[in-house]
Amino acid sequence: MNIPQIAVLISGRGSNLLSLIQHAQHYQICAVISNNKNAAGLELARNAGIDTTTFERKAKGDCSHRQEIYKAINQINPEFIALAGFMEIVDADFVMQWEGRLINIHPSLLPDFRGLHTHQRALQRFHESNGQQNQHGCSVHYVDVSVDTGPIIAQAACTIQAEDNEEQLAQRVLEQEHRLFPWVMNQIASNNISYHRTSISFSEQAKSEAQQYNFITPLAK
């Protein structure tokens, strides 16, 4: 039985990439592609023996590098694509081509705080609510044509503390990301999680493990 191949897109340090590398059980990362030649995650991939490629913006306002990224992925033709800190909006035609096979991790409990500066916004809400709105975390979701609006696969939460600053909160959320993302990718690769547009099917094993790990599964059935 062939192990599913995953291409990973990154832009920066690659901490989620490293977690995906270290916890791969039912998938194999076949390529890491970046829009930043200085992304630290590229070295992590090379050290793991994974092929890397970089396509950078050639000029301000020029997005042709994204077409080069899409072409490279189509040539590789992986089973799935993981966006692990890829800091660009993926074009709609590519999203539709890879519907149900393009997965992103986002540092908030979606639908709260789509987009950027999630930890700052979570802390602001926490203080404005006098500590009542104290839940934050991360979400893994299928990508659709809007920003951070695709079907949520699973989430991991943490509690905001009164003494938290943005850096402290970001670190605790990142720890949850490192648990959640590889678990989801392993479950998808082993067919324990499957995509159905308006719902997501979980095997009994995936349901049990999600409960065991305190993961939230909004659309699971």
C-alpha positions as CSV (number, residue, x, y, z in Angstrom):
1,M,0.0,0.0,0.0
2,N,1.4,3.4,-1.1
3,I,1.8,6.0,1.7
4,P,0.0,9.3,0.8
5,Q,2.4,12.0,-0.3
6,I,2.0,15.5,1.1
7,A,3.5,18.8,-0.2
8,V,4.0,21.5,2.5
9,L,3.9,25.2,1.8
10,I,5.8,27.5,4.2
11,S,6.9,31.1,4.5
12,G,8.9,31.3,7.7
13,R,10.5,29.4,10.6
14,G,8.8,26.1,9.9
15,S,7.9,25.0,13.4
16,N,4.7,23.4,12.2
17,L,6.6,21.8,9.4
18,L,9.0,20.3,11.9
19,S,6.1,18.9,13.9
20,L,4.7,17.4,10.7
21,I,8.0,15.8,9.9
22,Q,8.6,14.4,13.4
23,H,5.1,12.9,13.8
24,A,4.5,11.5,10.3
25,Q,3.0,8.0,10.6
26,H,0.5,7.6,7.7
27,Y,1.9,10.2,5.3
28,Q,5.2,11.2,3.8
29,I,6.3,14.7,3.1
30,C,7.5,14.7,-0.5
31,A,8.3,18.4,-1.0
32,V,8.5,21.7,0.8
33,I,7.9,24.8,-1.2
34,S,8.3,28.4,0.0
35,N,7.7,31.9,-1.2
36,N,10.7,33.0,0.9
37,K,14.2,31.9,0.1
38,N,15.3,32.8,3.7
39,A,12.6,30.7,5.4
40,A,14.2,28.8,8.2
41,G,11.9,25.9,7.6
42,L,13.7,25.1,4.3
43,E,16.8,24.1,6.3
44,L,14.6,21.9,8.5
45,A,13.3,20.1,5.4
46,R,16.7,19.7,3.9
47,N,18.0,18.2,7.1
48,A,15.2,15.7,6.9
49,G,16.1,14.8,3.3
50,I,13.0,16.5,1.8
51,D,13.2,18.2,-1.5
52,T,12.8,22.0,-1.3
53,T,11.9,24.7,-3.9
54,T,11.5,28.4,-3.6
55,F,9.5,30.8,-5.8
56,E,9.7,34.5,-4.7
57,R,7.9,37.5,-5.8
58,K,9.9,39.1,-8.6
59,A,8.6,42.7,-8.1
60,K,6.0,44.5,-6.0
61,G,2.5,43.7,-7.1
62,D,3.7,40.7,-9.2
63,C,2.0,37.5,-8.2
64,S,3.4,35.3,-11.0
65,H,5.5,33.4,-8.5
66,R,2.3,31.9,-7.1
67,Q,1.6,30.4,-10.6
68,E,5.0,28.8,-10.5
69,I,4.2,27.3,-7.1
70,Y,1.0,25.9,-8.4
71,K,2.8,24.5,-11.5
72,A,5.4,22.8,-9.3
73,I,2.7,21.3,-7.0
74,N,0.8,20.0,-10.0
75,Q,3.9,18.4,-11.3
76,I,4.6,16.7,-8.0
77,N,0.9,15.7,-7.8
78,P,0.7,14.9,-4.1
79,E,-2.4,13.5,-2.4
80,F,-2.6,16.5,-0.1
81,I,-1.2,19.9,0.4
82,A,-0.6,21.3,3.9
83,L,-0.3,25.1,4.4
84,A,2.0,25.4,7.4
85,G,2.5,29.1,7.9
86,F,2.2,30.0,4.2
87,M,1.6,33.8,4.4
88,E,-0.2,34.3,1.1
89,I,-3.8,34.0,0.0
90,V,-4.1,31.0,-2.4
91,D,-5.9,31.8,-5.7
92,A,-9.4,30.6,-6.1
93,D,-8.8,28.4,-9.2
94,F,-6.1,26.5,-7.4
95,V,-8.3,26.1,-4.3
96,M,-11.1,24.7,-6.3
97,Q,-8.7,22.3,-8.2
98,W,-7.5,20.9,-4.8
99,E,-10.8,21.1,-2.9
100,G,-10.9,18.7,0.0
101,R,-7.1,18.1,-0.3
102,L,-5.8,21.5,0.7
103,I,-5.5,21.9,4.5
104,N,-4.4,25.0,6.6
105,I,-3.6,25.6,10.2
106,H,-4.7,28.9,11.7
107,P,-3.9,30.4,15.1
108,S,-7.4,31.0,16.5
109,L,-10.6,29.1,17.3
110,L,-12.3,29.9,14.0
111,P,-14.6,31.5,13.1
112,D,-13.1,33.9,15.7
113,F,-10.2,36.1,14.5
114,R,-9.9,35.2,10.8
115,G,-6.8,36.8,9.2
116,L,-3.8,38.3,11.0
117,H,-2.9,39.4,14.6
118,T,-5.0,36.7,16.2
119,H,-3.3,36.7,19.6
120,Q,-3.4,40.5,20.0
121,R,-7.1,40.4,19.1
122,A,-7.8,37.5,21.5
123,L,-6.1,39.4,24.4
124,Q,-8.0,42.5,23.6
125,R,-11.3,40.6,23.7
126,F,-10.2,39.0,27.0
127,H,-9.6,42.3,28.6
128,E,-12.7,44.0,27.2
129,S,-14.8,41.1,28.6
130,N,-13.1,41.4,32.0
131,G,-11.7,37.9,31.6
132,Q,-15.0,36.2,30.6
133,Q,-13.9,35.5,27.0
134,N,-10.8,33.5,27.9
135,Q,-10.7,30.8,25.3
136,H,-8.1,30.9,22.4
137,G,-6.4,28.2,20.4
138,C,-5.9,26.9,16.8
139,S,-7.9,25.4,14.0
140,V,-7.1,23.0,11.2
141,H,-9.5,23.5,8.3
142,Y,-10.0,22.7,4.6
143,V,-9.2,25.7,2.5
144,D,-12.0,27.4,0.5
145,V,-12.0,30.5,-1.7
146,S,-12.3,32.9,1.2
147,V,-9.8,33.6,3.9
148,D,-10.0,31.2,6.9
149,T,-13.6,30.2,6.2
150,G,-13.3,26.6,5.0
151,P,-14.8,23.7,6.9
152,I,-13.1,23.2,10.3
153,I,-11.7,19.8,10.8
154,A,-10.5,20.1,14.4
155,Q,-9.4,22.6,17.0
156,A,-7.3,22.7,20.1
157,A,-8.0,25.3,22.8
158,C,-6.0,26.9,25.6
159,T,-7.1,29.3,28.3
160,I,-5.9,32.9,28.4
161,Q,-4.3,33.9,31.7
162,A,-4.6,37.4,33.2
163,E,-0.8,37.9,33.1
164,D,-0.5,36.7,29.5
165,N,1.2,39.0,26.9
166,E,1.0,38.4,23.2
167,E,4.3,36.4,23.1
168,Q,3.3,34.1,26.0
169,L,-0.1,33.4,24.5
170,A,1.3,32.8,21.0
171,Q,3.7,30.2,22.5
172,R,1.0,28.3,24.2
173,V,-1.1,28.3,21.1
174,L,1.9,27.1,19.1
175,E,2.2,24.1,21.4
176,Q,-1.3,23.2,20.6
177,E,-0.7,23.6,16.9
178,H,2.2,21.2,17.1
179,R,-0.1,18.6,18.6
180,L,-3.1,19.2,16.4
181,F,-1.7,19.6,12.8
182,P,0.1,16.2,12.5
183,W,-2.7,14.4,14.2
184,V,-5.2,15.7,11.7
185,M,-2.9,15.0,8.7
186,N,-2.3,11.4,9.9
187,Q,-6.0,10.9,10.3
188,I,-6.7,12.3,6.8
189,A,-3.9,10.2,5.3
190,S,-5.3,7.0,6.9
191,N,-8.9,7.8,5.8
192,N,-10.0,8.2,9.4
193,I,-11.1,11.7,8.5
194,S,-12.8,12.4,5.1
195,Y,-14.2,15.5,3.5
196,H,-17.8,16.0,2.4
197,R,-18.1,19.8,1.8
198,T,-20.8,20.5,4.4
199,S,-19.7,17.8,6.9
200,I,-16.6,15.9,7.8
201,S,-16.7,12.2,8.6
202,F,-14.7,10.8,11.5
203,S,-14.0,7.1,12.0
204,E,-14.7,5.8,15.5
205,Q,-11.0,5.7,16.1
206,A,-10.6,9.4,15.1
207,K,-13.6,10.3,17.4
208,S,-12.0,8.4,20.3
209,E,-8.6,10.0,19.8
210,A,-10.0,13.5,19.4
211,Q,-11.8,13.1,22.7
212,Q,-8.7,11.6,24.4
213,Y,-6.6,14.6,23.2
214,N,-9.3,17.2,24.0
215,F,-9.6,18.3,20.4
216,I,-12.8,20.0,19.3
217,T,-14.4,18.6,16.1
218,P,-17.2,21.0,15.0
219,L,-18.4,19.3,11.9
220,A,-17.6,15.7,12.7
221,K,-20.2,13.0,12.2
